[in-house]
Amino acid sequence: MRSLLSRSIVLAVAFLGFAGVTANAAVTDTLEVKIPFAFVVNGRTFPAGQYRVEPTGMSSTVLLLRGEKGNHAAVFVPMLPAGGHDPAGNVPALSFTHNENQYRLSSVWESGTDGLSVAGH
């Protein structure tokens, strides 16, 4: 059990700001979050810092992750409806998996049951 836990640690990062309620497992509003560690999305490493997660308008399951406050990193993230429940309870959160020496974004949650998983993760 400890081995499994050390290979797949889920960290939930509480959002600093959130407006609105989601429907049908899609991020419908802009979310702001501070991520205290470097992480990987779609094979690309992003530095720790302040980020915005927002819908793109292209699809209800494509999100834009964009750095803030001097951080100009950005990526479009294809998502799929997530199964299960928000690991942070009923608060908006990002989930990461930890493998070896890196964290990977795995899901975005707006409420206890409304979440999206990174496609191909």
NULUMRO-171285 format. One record per residue: x, y, z of N, C-alpha, C in turn; residue in one letter; residue number from 1. Coordinates in steps of 0.2 Angstrom, whole numbers. Example, Ala and Ser with C-alpha at 12.3 -4.5 7.8 and 13.67 -1.06 7.14 Angstrom:
66;-28;39;62;-22;39;66;-16;39;A;1;
64;-11;35;68;-5;36;64;0;39;S;2;
//
This chain:
4;-6;0;0;0;0;4;6;0;M;1;
10;6;4;14;12;4;17;13;-2;R;2;
19;8;-6;22;9;-12;18;12;-17;S;3;
11;10;-17;6;13;-22;5;20;-20;L;4;
5;22;-14;4;28;-11;10;33;-14;L;5;
16;30;-13;22;34;-15;22;36;-22;S;6;
20;31;-26;20;32;-34;14;36;-36;R;7;
9;37;-33;3;41;-35;0;45;-30;S;8;
3;50;-28;1;55;-23;-3;60;-26;I;9;
-9;61;-24;-14;66;-26;-14;72;-22;V;10;
-12;77;-25;-12;84;-21;-17;88;-24;L;11;
-21;91;-19;-27;95;-21;-24;102;-19;A;12;
-25;107;-24;-23;114;-23;-29;118;-23;V;13;
-31;121;-17;-37;125;-17;-36;131;-21;A;14;
-42;133;-25;-42;139;-29;-42;145;-25;F;15;
-39;150;-27;-39;157;-24;-46;161;-25;L;16;
-48;160;-31;-54;163;-33;-59;158;-38;G;17;
-65;159;-37;-70;154;-41;-76;158;-41;F;18;
-79;158;-47;-86;162;-47;-90;157;-51;A;19;
-96;156;-49;-101;152;-53;-101;145;-51;G;20;
-106;141;-54;-106;134;-53;-106;130;-59;V;21;
-103;124;-59;-102;121;-66;-108;116;-67;T;22;
-109;114;-73;-114;110;-76;-111;105;-81;A;23;
-113;99;-81;-111;94;-85;-103;93;-86;N;24;
-100;93;-81;-93;91;-80;-89;96;-85;A;25;
-90;102;-85;-86;107;-89;-84;113;-85;A;26;
-78;115;-86;-76;121;-82;-79;127;-86;V;27;
-84;131;-82;-88;136;-86;-85;143;-84;T;28;
-81;143;-79;-79;150;-77;-71;150;-76;D;29;
-68;156;-76;-61;156;-75;-59;155;-67;T;30;
-54;150;-66;-52;148;-60;-45;151;-59;L;31;
-43;153;-53;-36;155;-52;-33;151;-46;E;32;
-27;149;-47;-24;144;-42;-17;146;-42;V;33;
-14;145;-36;-7;145;-35;-4;138;-34;K;34;
1;136;-38;3;129;-38;11;130;-35;I;35;
12;127;-30;18;128;-26;24;124;-29;P;36;
23;120;-34;29;116;-37;28;116;-45;F;37;
34;114;-48;34;113;-55;30;107;-57;A;38;
27;107;-63;22;101;-65;22;101;-72;F;39;
20;95;-75;20;93;-82;13;93;-84;V;40;
12;96;-90;5;95;-94;7;94;-101;V;41;
4;89;-104;5;87;-111;13;87;-113;N;42;
17;84;-108;24;83;-109;28;89;-108;G;43;
25;95;-106;29;101;-105;29;103;-98;R;44;
35;105;-96;36;107;-89;34;114;-88;T;45;
30;115;-82;28;122;-81;31;124;-74;F;46;
33;130;-73;36;132;-66;30;133;-61;P;47;
32;132;-55;28;134;-49;25;141;-50;A;48;
19;143;-48;17;150;-48;9;150;-49;G;49;
7;156;-50;0;158;-51;-2;156;-58;Q;50;
-8;153;-58;-11;151;-65;-18;152;-65;Y;51;
-21;153;-71;-28;154;-73;-30;148;-77;R;52;
-35;145;-75;-38;139;-79;-45;142;-81;V;53;
-46;142;-88;-52;144;-91;-54;141;-97;E;54;
-61;141;-98;-64;137;-104;-61;141;-110;P;55;
-61;138;-116;-58;141;-122;-63;143;-127;T;56;
-69;140;-126;-75;142;-131;-74;137;-137;G;57;
-68;133;-138;-68;129;-143;-72;122;-142;M;58;
-72;120;-135;-75;114;-133;-76;115;-126;S;59;
-81;112;-123;-82;112;-116;-77;108;-112;S;60;
-73;104;-116;-68;100;-113;-61;101;-115;T;61;
-60;107;-118;-53;110;-119;-52;116;-115;V;62;
-47;116;-110;-46;121;-106;-39;125;-108;L;63;
-39;131;-106;-33;135;-107;-30;136;-100;L;64;
-24;134;-99;-20;134;-93;-15;140;-94;L;65;
-15;145;-91;-11;151;-92;-8;154;-86;R;66;
-1;155;-86;3;158;-81;1;165;-80;G;67;
1;168;-74;0;175;-72;6;178;-68;E;68;
6;184;-67;11;188;-63;18;187;-66;K;69;
19;188;-72;26;187;-75;27;180;-78;G;70;
23;176;-77;24;169;-79;20;169;-86;N;71;
23;168;-91;20;168;-98;18;161;-101;H;72;
19;156;-97;18;149;-99;10;148;-101;A;73;
9;145;-106;2;143;-107;1;137;-112;A;74;
-5;134;-111;-6;127;-114;-13;126;-115;V;75;
-15;123;-121;-22;121;-121;-22;114;-119;F;76;
-27;112;-115;-27;105;-112;-33;102;-113;V;77;
-33;96;-118;-39;92;-119;-41;88;-113;P;78;
-47;88;-111;-50;85;-105;-55;80;-107;M;79;
-57;76;-102;-62;71;-103;-66;71;-96;L;80;
-72;70;-96;-76;69;-90;-73;65;-85;P;81;
-72;67;-79;-68;63;-73;-73;59;-70;A;82;
-71;53;-68;-75;49;-64;-73;49;-57;G;83;
-78;48;-52;-76;48;-45;-78;55;-42;G;84;
-74;57;-37;-75;63;-33;-69;67;-32;H;85;
-71;73;-31;-65;78;-30;-61;76;-23;D;86;
-55;75;-24;-51;73;-18;-50;78;-13;P;87;
-52;85;-14;-52;90;-9;-59;91;-6;A;88;
-64;86;-7;-70;87;-5;-75;90;-10;G;89;
-78;96;-8;-82;99;-12;-80;106;-14;N;90;
-73;107;-14;-70;114;-16;-67;113;-22;V;91;
-66;118;-26;-63;118;-32;-55;116;-31;P;92;
-53;112;-35;-46;109;-34;-43;107;-41;A;93;
-36;107;-41;-32;103;-46;-29;97;-43;L;94;
-29;92;-47;-26;86;-44;-20;84;-48;S;95;
-15;82;-45;-9;80;-48;-7;73;-46;F;96;
-3;69;-50;0;63;-48;7;64;-48;T;97;
10;61;-43;17;61;-42;21;55;-44;H;98;
25;55;-49;29;49;-51;36;51;-51;N;99;
40;47;-48;47;48;-47;49;55;-45;E;100;
51;60;-49;53;66;-47;49;72;-50;N;101;
43;70;-53;39;75;-56;31;75;-54;Q;102;
28;80;-55;21;80;-54;17;81;-60;Y;103;
12;78;-62;8;79;-68;1;81;-66;R;104;
-1;86;-70;-8;88;-69;-13;82;-71;L;105;
-17;80;-67;-22;74;-69;-29;76;-69;S;106;
-31;81;-65;-38;83;-66;-40;90;-63;S;107;
-45;93;-65;-48;99;-63;-55;98;-60;V;108;
-56;100;-54;-63;99;-51;-66;106;-49;W;109;
-72;107;-50;-76;113;-48;-80;111;-42;E;110;
-82;105;-41;-86;103;-35;-85;96;-34;S;111;
-88;93;-29;-87;86;-27;-88;81;-32;G;112;
-92;82;-37;-93;77;-42;-92;80;-49;T;113;
-91;86;-50;-90;89;-57;-83;90;-58;D;114;
-80;86;-62;-73;86;-64;-71;84;-71;G;115;
-65;86;-73;-62;84;-79;-55;81;-78;L;116;
-54;76;-82;-47;73;-82;-43;75;-88;S;117;
-37;75;-87;-32;77;-93;-33;71;-98;V;118;
-34;72;-104;-35;67;-109;-28;64;-110;A;119;
-28;57;-110;-21;54;-111;-17;53;-105;G;120;
-20;55;-99;-16;55;-93;-16;48;-90;H;121;
//
